[in-house]
Amino acid sequence: MLHIVRALFVGICGALGVAIGEDVYKSPWMGLVIGVGTGVCSVALELAFTRRVASVLSTLMFGLLVGCLVAFFVNLALNLVVPIDPKDHPMASTYRTLGVTIVISFLSILTILHMKDDFKFMIPFVELRREGGGQKPMILDTSVIIDGRIADVIDTKIVDTQIIVPQFVLNELQQVADSQDKLKRNRGRRGLDILNRLRKSKGVQVQDVELPGVDGVDAKLVRLAKTLDARIVTTDFNLNKVAQVQGVEVVNINDLANALRPVVIQGEKLTIKVIRTGESAGQGVGYLDDGTMVVAEECAGRIGQQVELTVTNVLQTSAGRLIFGRPG
């Protein structure tokens, strides 16, 4: 889409150049060259701007626009309340108007620069949609932050889109961390530690989003994701289902972890430590380094021992992958 807009801009510049060249220079070809050259140079300058430079320039322009608009009404009020007779002071009114405009524009620009994060949701999510190279942003829920694996995924640099942590998710984390239940309290504090780690990563932002009329963190996550055309990152099975029913894309960290586990095929050899007995008679149970459960047949009497197994079957269940093997 951007390439189409750029091509149209160059074409319009060329058409204007032809008209101007024919009228001024009596040479439409010279006008065409000048018009197309101007358009191409403008596009090249636009491409040379980094996203950060463009963001700062747009902020300055917006601040200047707001400042001039406010200054216009302030000067209008001053002229009514404290009028200046141009006959007595011919330049006083001009100086006052110019001074008020400069001061208010300066203050407006500084205010927007200092509070730009608070303005992101006032201009219907424009900045959120643009960051991340045009890809859909990812919204983290409480469960995936407490889980912690998302921080390791982000550290690998494989995620190149914007990561959003809504303020209401942070509030829920704080409530869990303040819980009277020791287990919940520890989970909440772990989540806050993970969040502090995430905030140091580029592209991760905590956004103060207001969603009036929406109750519950899950409902707010779904509404926000639909508004931003974003994806929800979670480990919560129920949130996963609710979001999918409402047409919101979900990234489940458990599915990602299962997809990245090493492939094991029948007949392959592997070694595990049997740590407990299985559900059926004679079975022992151990785990691979990635947490995959291995059921070892005829190993119930070898608890605590390292056993070499030959894989006999691999099952993919809703809880993950399950491997069966026999000694030998």
N, C-alpha and C positions, 0 to 999 in steps of 0.2 A: 504494500500500500504506500509506503514511504517513497519507493522508487517511482510510482505513478505520479505522486504529488510533485516530486522533483522534476520529472519529465514535463508535466503540465506547466510548471513554473518557467522552465527554460523555453517552452513553446510560446507562452504568453510574452515573455521578454523579447523573443525573436519577432513576434507579430507587432509589438509596440515599436521595436527597432525599425522594422520595415516602414511603418507609418511615419515615424519621426524622420527617418532618413530621406524618404521621398519628399516630405514637406520642407525639411531644413536644408539637406544636402543635395536634393534632387537626384539622390542615388539610393534606391531601396536596398541594393546589395550591401552598401556600406552600413546602412542602418541595421540590416540583418546580422552582419558580423558583430557590430557593437552590441546589439540586443542579446544575441546568443552568448557572446563573450561575457557580458554582465551576468546573465543567468547562470552560466557555468561557474564563474568565479564565486557567485553567491552560494551555490550548492557546495562547492569545494570548501568554502569557509565554514558552512554549516557542518559538514562532515568532519572538519578539523576540530570542532568544539568537542571537548569531552563532556560526558554526562554531568560531571560536577560543575564545570564552567557554565553549561547551559542552565543548570539548576540555580546557580548564584545569579546569573543574568536575569532569569525569569523572576526571581525573588525581588531583585532591585527594580525591575520594571513595574512589577505589581505594587511594590511599596511606593514608588514615585507616582503611580496613577492614583492610589488611594490618598497620598499626601496632597496632591494637586486638587483633588476633588474636595477634600476637607478644607483646604486653604481657601478655595473659592467661596465656600459658605461662610467661613470665618471673616474673610475680607468683606463680604457682602453685609454681614452683621455689623462690622466695625464702621463701615461707611454710613450705616443707618444710625448707629449709636453715637459715634464720634466723627462726624463729617469734617472733611478738610476742604477749605475753599481754595480752588486751584488758582484764583487770582492772587491771594496772599502768599500761598506756598505752591508754586507751580509743579515742583518735583516731589513734594512730601508724600502725596498719595501714591505715586509710583514706587517710592522707596519703601513705604509701609507695606504695600501689596507684595513687592518682591521679597522683603524680609520675612513676612509671615509665611509666604509660600515656601521659601528655602528652609525655614526652621521646622515647619510642620512636615514637609517632605522628608527631611533628615530624620526626625523622630519616628515617622511612619516606617521608613526603611529599617531603622534600628530595631523597632518593635517587632517587625515581621521576621527579621533575621534571628532575633532572640527567641521568638515563639513560633518558628516555622513548623516544628513538630505538631503544635496544637492546631495549625491551619490545614494540615493534610486531609482531615476528614471534613473540613468545611467546604472544600471545592470538590464535590462528590468523588473522592477517592482517586483523583487524577494521578497523584504521585504514586499511590500504591499500584495502580494499574500499569504504570510505565516502567517502574523499577523491575529489574530481573530480566532484562532483554525481551520484554513482551510476553514472557511465559506467565502462567498462572501462579500467583503467590501461594504460599503454604501457611496455613494457620495451625498452630500447635494447641492441643488441648492439654488438660491437667495430667491425664494418665501418661501421655507420651513424654512429658517433661520429667515426671517422677521416675519413669522407666529408665531414662538417661541415655539410651542407645542413640537417640537422635543427635546428641552432641558429638558422638564419635563419627556418625555419618556426615555431619556438617564439616567436621575437621578434615575429612578426606578430600574436600573441595569438589565433590561430585555434584553437590546441589548448587546450582548457579541462579536460583530464583530467590525472591524476597521471602524471608521468614517473618511471620507476624505472630506476636504473643499479645492477645488482647488484655486490657487491664482487668477485665472480669475474671480471666483465667488466673492472673497473678493474685487477685483477691481471694479466689478459691484456694490457691496454694497456701496463702497466709492463714486462712481459716483451718486448713488441715494441719499446718505446722503448730497452731495454737490449741489443737484438740487435747482433751483430757486423756484420751486413749494413747498409750505409749507407742503402739505400733503405727497408728495414724500420724502421731506427732513426728516420729522418725522419718516416715515417708514424706511428709510435708517439708521437713527441713532438708531432706535429700533433694526434693524438687526445687527448693529455693537455691541450693548450691549449684544444681545443674543449670538453673536459669541464669545465675550470675556468670557461669561459664559461657553460656550461649550469648549473652549480651556483649561479650568481648569479641564475638565473631562478626565479620563483616556481613551486612545484609540482614541481621537479626534486629528487630525493633519491637519494643513494647509500645502498643498504641492504646490511648485512652479513647475507647469507642463507646458512645451512648446509643443504646437501642431501646428507646422507650416503648412500652407495651409488650415487651418480650420477657418472659419469666423463665428462669432456669439457664444454667450455663450451656447445656447441650443445645437448647433452642436458640440461644444467642449465637453459638458457633455456626449453626446451620444457616441462620439468617444472614450473618456476616459473610459467610462463604458464598451465598447466593448473590449478595449485593456486590461483592468484589470479583465474582467469577473466579473464586479461589478453591483450593483443595484443602481438606482437613487432614491433618496427620494425627493419628491416634493409635492406641492399643485397646480401646474400649469397644467390645463387640456390639453392644447395644447402640452406641453412637454411630458405629459403622453402618448398621442396618437402617437406622432412622435417616441418616444422611443420604444413603443410596436411594431410599424410597422417594426422597424429595429432589432427586436429580443432582446431588452434590458429589463430586469426586472425592474419594477417600484413599489415603495412603496408610496402610496398616503396617506398622513396623514389624509385627510378627510375620506377616507374609513376606516382607523384604528379607528378614532373617532366614526364613525357610528357603527362599529362592537362592540365597548365597551359600547355603551349606554345601559341602563337598558331595559330589555324586558318588553313591556306593551302588555297585551292581552285584548280582548273584555270582557266587564263586570267588569273590574278592576276599583277601585275607585282611583281618584287622585284629588288633590287640586291645583288650579292655581290662579294667579291674572290676571284678564282681563285688558289688557292695551290699546287695540284699537279695532275698529270694523273690521269685516272681509270683504271679497269681496262680499259675498252673503248677502241678507237681513236677519237681525236677528242674524248674527254671531258675536261673539267676539273672540279675539285672545289673547292668553297668551303663556308663555314659561315655560318649565321645567328648573331645575337648570343646566342641561347639554346643554341647548340651543334648545332642540327639540320644534318645533312649535305645539301648541295645538289649534284647532279650536273648540270653544265652541258654540254649537247651542243654540239659544234663549237667548243669553247673551249680545246682542248689547247694552241693556240699563243698563248694570252693570259694566261699565268701572270704573276701580280703586278698584273693590271689589274682595275679595277672594271667589272663587266659587268651590264647590265640584262637580265633574263630574263623570259620568259613561262612560267608554270608549265604543264607538260604532263601531269604525273602525280604522285600522292602515294601512297607505299607505307608501310604500318605494319608494321615488322618487330619481331622479338624484341629487337633491339638499340635500337630507337627508330624515329623517323620518317625517311623518306628522300624527298627532293623532287627531281624531274627538271624541267629547264627548257631552253628554247632562246632564243638572242638574238632580240630584236625585240619 
